[in-house]
Amino acid sequence: MSEAAAAPAIELIGISKRFGPVQANDGVSLQVAAGTVHGIVGENGAGKSTLMSILYGFYAADAGTIRIAGREVEIRSSGEAIAAGIGMVHQHFMLVETLSVLDNIMLGVEGGALLRGGMRRARAELARLSGAYGLAIDPDALVGELPVGLQQRVEILKALYRGADILILDEPTAVLTPPEADQLFALLRALTAQGKTVILITHKLREIMAVTDHVSVMRRGRMIAHLATAATSPAALAEAMVGRRVLLRVEKPPRRPGPPVLAMQGVGLRDARGVTRLSEIDLVLRAGEIVGVAGVAGNGQSELLAVLAGLAQPSRGEISLDGRVLGPAERNPAALRRLGVMHIPEDRQKDGLVTAFSAAENCILGYHDDAAFGPGPLLSPSRIRRHARAAFAAYDVRPPDPELKTAKFSGGNQQKIVLAREIERAPRVLLVGQPTRGVDIGAIEFIHRRLIALREAGVAILLVSVELDEVMALSDRIIALCGGRITGERAAAEADERDLGLLIAGVTGEAA
C-alpha cells in the first residue's frame, strides 16, 4: 500500500484561530479516514464550524497544518479547497432560487463564454451523478420551487459536479423532515461505499449513532475526544460535549390546564395565488398547557403560526383572546405583542433576526419602544447593552459580546438570542416554531426546561417542530395537520408514533 493510500483523507494538526478576544480553535488536531463518515459534535460556539471553515478556505488559520491524503496543502480560498477535492454543504444553502437546478450546478464553472456546450456537458454529467448516487432531480426545475430536501440534494450535486472526494455537511438535517433525513443517511452510505469521505457536523446524537463510523468531540475551541461510534453512546457523547451529565428526557409535572386563552374557530387561509393553506381550523390554547403540532413540513404548520402571530390575515373564521374576538386592527404582530402573544419564528434568520445588526440590537427588536431602553423617543445604547448582557448570561450565549454582529454567531447562539428576547417578555401565549433547530444538546435541555417552566407559570404554548420526539415529549395535547386540516387530536400521554404517523398522512381513525 502506498503512503498516500495509507494516509488519512484529512489531517488537521494544531489548528488555531482567534477572533479578537475569542479563541475559536485552540490547537485542534483531527484525522479522518478515507471512505468513512466522521461526525464532529460540540456545543454551540465550540468551534466546529470555524474548523470546517478553515478547511474550506473561508478563514485562514493563525497556526497549524492541513494535509489531504498525506500531502500538506495551503487552503486560502474556497476555490483552492474545491481544487483539493473538498466540497461543503452549508446549513443555510448557497443557492440562487430564481435559477434552475442546472444553472445552479454550473454557476462558477460554466465551461467557457459560450454556454451551450457547457450546458450540454453539465446536463450529461448531472444525469450520470444522479444515477450513480440515487440523486434523481429535474435539471430544469426552479430551485426556489423545490422542497428543502431537494434543495439540499442540489447542493450535494454541486459539490460532486466540482469533483469533491471529501464532503463537509454542516447541520444537514436542521431543515429536513425525518423521512428526508433518512434519505440523506442512505445517500451518505452510498457515497462512502464509492470511496467518498464525509464529515458530518450535527447536534443530533441520534444521527451520529445512526450514520457515522467515528466521532470527535469539541468543547470551547478544543478537541477533547476521538471515538469509534460503536464504542460510545448518546449519554456519553452528551456528557463529553457539555462537561456534565445531561438529561436526555423531558421531565414535566402532570398537566393542570387553566381556562382558554387563545382560540381559533373556522379559520381558513388562502395564499396570494388563491391556494388554500388552512381549512376550518378549530383550536383552543389553554393556560398552563403545551399543544404540539405534528405534521410533515408544508402541511400548514408555518401558516398556522403566521396567522396566530399576525403575519398573515385569515381568509375566514375568528381568532379570540380571553373570549374576545380580535378585530383586523389587533391581528398584527405589534398589537399582538402588546396583548402578550409572543412568537419564536421557525426561520430565525429570515423572520427572527436582522443579522447585519449587533446582537444587542436584536435583543430588543419589536420591543425597542419600551421605556426601559431609553427616555422618550431616544434609545440608550448603555441600557440596551446592559439588557443584552443579562440575556446572554441567562441563556449562555457565546461569545458573550453584545456588540458583535449577529451574523457572526453560530446558528444555535442566534436561536438563543431570539428565545431570550421573546421568553423574557412574560408572555401569556407563546408561539414556538422549531425551538431547538440547530441547537446543541445542552441548550436543548435548557430550552425544554424553560418551556416547561413557562407551562407551569400558566403560559399557553403552541409548539411546532419537525422533531416528532420533541413534540411527543413536551406536549400535553397533540394535533396532527395534513393538507392544512386538523386530522386528529391526541392526549400526548396516549399518543404513539404509528398513530400520529397515520394522522399526519391524513388517515383518520375509521380509515386506519
Secondary structure, DSSP 4 states (H G I P E B T S, - for coil): --HHHHS-SEEEEEEEEEETTEEEEEEEEEEE-TTSEEEEEE-TTSSHHHHHHHHTTSS--SEEEEEETTEEE---SHHHHHHTTEEEE-SS----TTSBHHHHHHTT---SS-HHHHHHHHHHHHHHHHHHHT----TTSBGGGS-HHHHHHHHHHHHHHTT-SEEEEESTTTT--HHHHHHHHHHHHHHHHTT-EEEEE-S-HHHHHHH-SEEEEEETTEEEEEEEGGG--HHHHHHHHHSS----S---PPP---SEEEEEEEEEEE-TTS-EEEEEEEEEEETTEEEEEE--TTSSHHHHHHHHHTSS--SEEEEEETTEEPPGGGSSHHHHHHTTEEEE-S-IIIII--TTSBHHHHTTTT-TT-GGG-STT---HHHHHHHHHHHHHHHT-SS--TTSBGGGS-HHHHHHHHHHHHHTT--SEEEEESTTTT--HHHHHHHHHHHHHHHHTT-EEEEE-S-HHHHHHH-SEEEEEETTEEEEEEEGGG--HHHHHHHHTT--TTT-
